[in-house]
Amino acid sequence: MSDFRSLLVEDSDSRFSMPIGDFRLFNPIKVGKYTLSIQAHSGAYCKPAASLGIADYEEFEVAIFDENDDWVKPDNSSEVFAKGPDDEWGAWTEYWPDGSSVGGYVPVKIVQQLFRHLQEISGDAEEEVAAVENDPVKIALAAVHAMRGNDKREQSSTEIEMSAEIANLLEEIDL
């Protein structure tokens, strides 16, 4: 079974710098009827919070979208979140606190388990799972994911500034 990290491809047009650090977006990964957005950079909920090589991360920021590009969250998808590691109900929900849209600081092992779980519930053969490349809608959703973060907490002024910058970039590419 493949490692999700082998499917993370940086969108060549997504790298930009801000006073708080360098940002980049990885293209989403399509897994059956789901799309995984897995991000790691200085503005993401990842560890370390920097733009490094994929193998250098211990934890990632993760968002899941369904076939309608709607956010998949613990409070709206028992199919995804009902079974967690070691068959423990809701074990993944600790990374999506209070029904948030984004899982923050999700360890590599848990992201891999979630990736495998999505393959299983989608009935996807491994070769059908691939990075979504050059799909402007999926790339825009990944950008919104990076910009929204955890929608249940108050955003800092830096995050608001970052959100505005990403919104401007999306306007520039006409999405």
Protein Blocks (a to p, Z undefined) as FASTA:
>chain_A
ZZfklmpccdfklgccdfkbccdddddddehjbccdddddfkbccdddddddfklpfbdc
dddddfkopacdfklomklmmpcghhighklmmmmgghiabdghiafklmmmmmmmmmmm
nopafklpccdehilklmmmmmmmmmnmpakbccdfklmmmmmmmmmmmmmnoZZ
